[in-house]
Amino acid sequence: MLLVKFKQDVVEEDFLKQIEQLVNEIDLIKGKDTESHEKVRQGYTHAMIMAFNNKEDYETCVSHPKEVEFSAVFVTLVEKFVVLNFPVVYVKASS
């Protein structure tokens, strides 16, 4: 996962086209942990990604009794966490 904040003058669509081109040209971009240096990770050890079809599905999930129960246990097991709720932009190689 890479988190970015674009500069004001960056056109997001142009950047995404460049990333899509890169993914098409380099068949090495996958979803495996490359064990980056600790400085880059800032102490975090795991990343979990969940995607939902829409905001309503997300809200239904986080209010589900099983999710509420799990969350109560989860917070006792972690030292720190960050929740990022951003729209997902999928970039994948052309077929």
ROBA-643849 format. One line per 10 residues: number of its first residue (from 1); their letters; for each residue z, y, x of N, C-alpha, C. Coordinates in nm, 4 decimals. Atoms other than C-alpha are relative to their C-alpha. Example, Ala and Ser with C-alpha at 12.3 -4.5 7.8 and 13.67 -1.06 7.14 Angstrom:
REM residues 2
1) AS) 0.0000:-0.1190:0.0890:0.7800:-0.4500:1.2300:0.0000:0.1200:0.0900 ~ -0.0060:-0.1190:-0.0820:0.7140:-0.1060:1.3670:0.0730:0.1090:-0.0770
END
This chain:
REM residues 95
1) MLLVKFKQDV) 0.0000:-0.1162:0.0851:0.0000:0.0000:0.0000:0.0000:0.1228:0.0900 ~ 0.0070:-0.1271:-0.0704:-0.0909:0.3419:0.1283:0.0225:0.1095:-0.1020 ~ -0.0272:-0.1122:0.0885:0.0562:0.6467:-0.0376:-0.0538:0.1262:0.0644 ~ 0.0571:-0.1234:-0.0534:-0.1299:0.9730:0.0051:0.0169:0.1128:-0.1005 ~ 0.0116:-0.1195:0.0827:-0.1241:1.3251:-0.1258:-0.1179:0.0757:0.0583 ~ 0.1193:-0.0666:-0.0489:-0.4670:1.4789:-0.0954:0.0235:0.1498:0.0153 ~ 0.0008:-0.1455:-0.0122:-0.5117:1.8324:0.0286:-0.0723:0.0561:-0.1220 ~ 0.0546:-0.0599:0.1223:-0.6078:2.0729:-0.2503:-0.1522:0.0014:-0.0033 ~ 0.1453:-0.0125:-0.0021:-0.9697:2.1036:-0.1364:-0.0737:-0.1338:0.0060 ~ 0.0629:0.1317:-0.0060:-1.0351:1.7269:-0.1249:-0.0477:-0.0398:-0.1395
11) VEEDFLKQIE) 0.0548:0.0518:0.1254:-1.2620:1.5890:-0.3963:0.0283:-0.1500:-0.0017 ~ -0.0469:0.1393:0.0035:-1.0990:1.2586:-0.4918:-0.1159:-0.0987:-0.0117 ~ 0.1127:0.0910:0.0196:-1.4261:1.0987:-0.6064:-0.0771:-0.0212:0.1301 ~ 0.0692:0.0133:-0.1287:-1.5888:1.1694:-0.2671:0.0779:-0.0910:0.0938 ~ -0.0846:0.0841:-0.0844:-1.2957:1.0112:-0.0851:-0.0095:-0.1455:-0.0444 ~ 0.0058:0.1367:0.0513:-1.3044:0.7041:-0.3119:-0.1334:-0.0657:0.0315 ~ 0.1307:0.0546:-0.0383:-1.6773:0.6605:-0.2453:0.0010:-0.0421:0.1465 ~ -0.0089:0.0346:-0.1420:-1.6032:0.6633:0.1283:0.0816:-0.1270:0.0202 ~ -0.0830:0.1204:-0.0103:-1.3282:0.4027:0.0863:-0.0777:-0.1217:-0.0496 ~ 0.0788:0.1113:0.0532:-1.5562:0.1839:-0.1275:-0.1056:-0.0433:0.1014
21) QLVNEIDLIK) 0.0992:0.0320:-0.1024:-1.8252:0.2050:0.1410:0.0660:-0.0754:0.1157 ~ -0.0725:0.0660:-0.1084:-1.5695:0.1075:0.4059:0.0334:-0.1444:-0.0367 ~ -0.0340:0.1351:0.0456:-1.4538:-0.1937:0.2022:-0.1246:-0.0882:-0.0016 ~ 0.1248:0.0763:0.0005:-1.8177:-0.3018:0.1623:-0.0458:-0.0354:0.1406 ~ 0.0478:0.0212:-0.1367:-1.8843:-0.2727:0.5358:0.0934:-0.0858:0.0838 ~ -0.0979:0.0757:-0.0788:-1.5654:-0.4359:0.6666:0.0599:-0.1069:-0.0897 ~ -0.0472:0.1096:0.0847:-1.4972:-0.7764:0.5151:0.1357:-0.0516:0.0463 ~ -0.1315:0.0392:-0.0489:-1.1497:-0.7824:0.6681:0.1118:0.0611:-0.0823 ~ -0.1016:-0.0690:0.0784:-0.9703:-0.5642:0.4153:0.0442:-0.0928:-0.1120 ~ -0.0558:0.0974:0.0951:-0.7481:-0.8006:0.2168:0.1359:0.0489:-0.0464
31) GKDTESHEKV) -0.1324:-0.0376:0.0483:-0.3941:-0.8044:0.0812:0.1119:-0.0642:0.0786 ~ -0.1001:0.0689:-0.0814:-0.1983:-0.9533:0.3723:0.0825:0.1002:0.0792 ~ -0.0901:-0.0825:-0.0805:0.1015:-0.8004:0.5470:-0.0387:-0.0134:0.1465 ~ 0.0363:0.0028:-0.1418:0.0039:-0.7050:0.9004:0.1193:0.0295:0.0890 ~ -0.1241:-0.0220:-0.0735:0.3657:-0.6556:1.0049:-0.0042:0.1292:0.0816 ~ 0.0061:-0.1298:-0.0660:0.3347:-0.2870:1.0816:0.1342:0.0354:0.0625 ~ -0.1205:-0.0401:-0.0721:0.5862:-0.1172:1.3058:0.1057:0.0580:-0.0939 ~ -0.1132:-0.0439:0.0820:0.9297:-0.0346:1.1661:-0.0071:0.1493:-0.0317 ~ 0.0080:-0.1443:0.0250:0.8695:0.3410:1.2043:-0.0886:0.0294:-0.1204 ~ 0.0933:-0.0219:0.1098:0.5805:0.3173:0.9630:0.0614:-0.0443:-0.1327
41) RQGYTHAMIM) -0.0590:0.0553:0.1222:0.7785:0.1113:0.7109:0.1217:0.0783:-0.0484 ~ -0.1179:-0.0798:0.0330:1.0782:0.3482:0.7136:0.1129:-0.0845:-0.0583 ~ -0.1100:0.0856:0.0407:1.3162:0.0561:0.6658:-0.0277:-0.0897:-0.1189 ~ 0.0321:0.0857:0.1143:1.1464:-0.0970:0.3631:-0.0542:-0.1335:0.0498 ~ 0.0395:0.1340:-0.0436:1.0878:-0.4716:0.3884:-0.0980:-0.0685:-0.0940 ~ 0.0869:0.0645:0.0976:0.8919:-0.5593:0.0748:-0.0666:0.1040:-0.0899 ~ 0.0688:-0.0824:0.0998:0.6408:-0.4087:-0.1672:-0.0359:-0.0892:-0.1175 ~ 0.0359:0.0728:0.1212:0.5873:-0.5216:-0.5238:-0.0909:0.0887:-0.0823 ~ 0.0970:-0.0778:0.0761:0.2878:-0.4104:-0.7226:-0.0219:-0.0670:-0.1347 ~ 0.0310:0.0474:0.1350:0.2478:-0.4478:-1.0975:-0.0965:0.0998:-0.0615
51) AFNNKEDYET) 0.0965:-0.0871:0.0666:-0.0467:-0.3103:-1.2923:0.0002:-0.0315:-0.1493 ~ -0.0011:0.0146:0.1456:-0.0590:-0.2539:-1.6665:-0.1294:0.0571:-0.0566 ~ 0.1229:-0.0481:0.0633:-0.3511:-0.1975:-1.9023:0.0117:0.1437:-0.0479 ~ -0.0187:-0.1353:0.0509:-0.1987:0.1214:-2.0375:0.1488:0.0343:0.0028 ~ -0.1384:-0.0475:-0.0040:0.1186:0.3280:-2.0623:0.0881:-0.0743:-0.1004 ~ -0.0772:0.0712:0.1020:0.2275:0.1494:-2.3787:0.0451:-0.1371:0.0508 ~ -0.0370:0.1304:-0.0561:0.2203:-0.1887:-2.2013:0.1120:0.0152:0.1025 ~ -0.1057:-0.0259:-0.0985:0.4281:-0.0426:-1.9182:0.1340:0.0229:-0.0706 ~ -0.1240:-0.0319:0.0717:0.6851:0.0986:-2.1611:0.0575:-0.1222:-0.0710 ~ -0.0453:0.1240:0.0634:0.7013:-0.2312:-2.3496:0.0648:-0.0913:0.1029
61) CVSHPKEVEF) -0.0542:0.0860:-0.1056:0.7602:-0.4180:-2.0244:0.1375:0.0472:0.0458 ~ -0.1274:-0.0479:-0.0553:1.0380:-0.1950:-1.8908:0.1127:0.0011:-0.1029 ~ -0.1054:0.0057:0.1016:1.2220:-0.2071:-2.2227:0.0240:-0.1427:-0.0503 ~ -0.0163:0.1402:0.0406:1.1858:-0.5853:-2.2634:0.1381:-0.0495:0.0437 ~ -0.1351:0.0469:-0.0350:1.5305:-0.7547:-2.2699:0.0071:-0.0766:0.1324 ~ -0.0005:0.0747:-0.1268:1.4389:-0.9887:-1.9818:-0.0143:0.0944:0.1194 ~ 0.0172:-0.0986:-0.1072:1.3258:-0.6916:-1.7687:0.1279:0.0794:0.0202 ~ -0.1263:-0.0743:-0.0084:1.6437:-0.4987:-1.8482:0.1057:-0.0851:0.0694 ~ -0.0954:0.0927:-0.0616:1.8521:-0.8036:-1.7535:-0.0293:-0.0168:0.1493 ~ 0.0386:0.0159:-0.1399:1.6563:-0.8557:-1.4305:0.0306:0.1263:0.0801
71) SAVFVTLVEK) -0.0234:-0.1266:-0.0703:1.6817:-0.4874:-1.3358:0.1460:0.0185:0.0368 ~ -0.1438:-0.0118:-0.0274:2.0606:-0.4997:-1.3602:0.0395:-0.0837:0.1211 ~ -0.0268:0.0848:-0.1166:2.0666:-0.7842:-1.1064:-0.0705:0.0568:0.1231 ~ 0.0820:-0.0499:-0.1102:1.7891:-0.6358:-0.8909:0.0687:0.1137:0.0756 ~ -0.0604:-0.1158:-0.0665:1.9731:-0.3100:-0.8202:0.1214:-0.0386:0.0836 ~ -0.1139:0.0445:-0.0816:2.2696:-0.5065:-0.6837:-0.0447:-0.0687:0.1281 ~ 0.0513:0.0759:-0.1141:2.0460:-0.6851:-0.4312:-0.0721:0.0851:0.1034 ~ 0.0808:-0.0827:-0.0892:1.8632:-0.3936:-0.2724:0.0805:0.1159:0.0564 ~ -0.0650:-0.1135:-0.0653:1.9733:-0.1278:-0.0285:-0.0593:0.1319:-0.0478 ~ 0.0677:-0.1199:0.0496:1.7128:0.1260:-0.1380:-0.1351:-0.0419:-0.0567
81) FVVLNFPVVY) 0.1328:0.0268:0.0548:1.3934:0.1390:-0.3389:-0.0610:0.1297:-0.0496 ~ 0.0750:-0.1125:0.0539:1.1264:0.3790:-0.4541:-0.0920:-0.0566:-0.1068 ~ 0.0909:0.0396:0.1067:0.9418:0.3437:-0.7826:-0.1117:0.1028:-0.0051 ~ 0.1160:-0.0879:0.0035:0.5919:0.4878:-0.7858:-0.0840:-0.0349:-0.1212 ~ 0.0817:0.0211:0.1194:0.4194:0.5206:-1.1199:-0.1193:0.0943:0.0062 ~ 0.1235:-0.0760:-0.0126:0.0691:0.6396:-1.0435:-0.1114:-0.0757:-0.0693 ~ 0.1181:0.0713:0.0490:-0.2638:0.5637:-1.2053:-0.0579:-0.0830:0.1146 ~ 0.0556:0.0885:-0.1018:-0.4203:0.2719:-1.0198:-0.1490:0.0253:0.0112 ~ 0.1429:-0.0114:-0.0256:-0.7612:0.3196:-0.8602:-0.0391:-0.1228:0.0809 ~ 0.0422:0.1214:-0.0686:-0.9195:-0.0150:-0.7721:-0.1265:0.0288:0.0786
91) VKASS) 0.1181:-0.0126:-0.0841:-1.1637:-0.0088:-0.4830:-0.0303:-0.1391:0.0516 ~ 0.0347:0.1328:-0.0471:-1.3450:-0.3338:-0.4186:-0.1466:-0.0036:0.0394 ~ 0.1358:0.0137:-0.0506:-1.6583:-0.4486:-0.2461:-0.0968:-0.0295:-0.1142 ~ 0.1032:0.0282:0.0994:-1.9811:-0.4573:-0.4458:-0.0381:-0.1466:0.0064 ~ 0.0405:0.1419:0.0045:-2.1008:-0.7999:-0.5565:-0.1382:-0.0191:0.0560
END
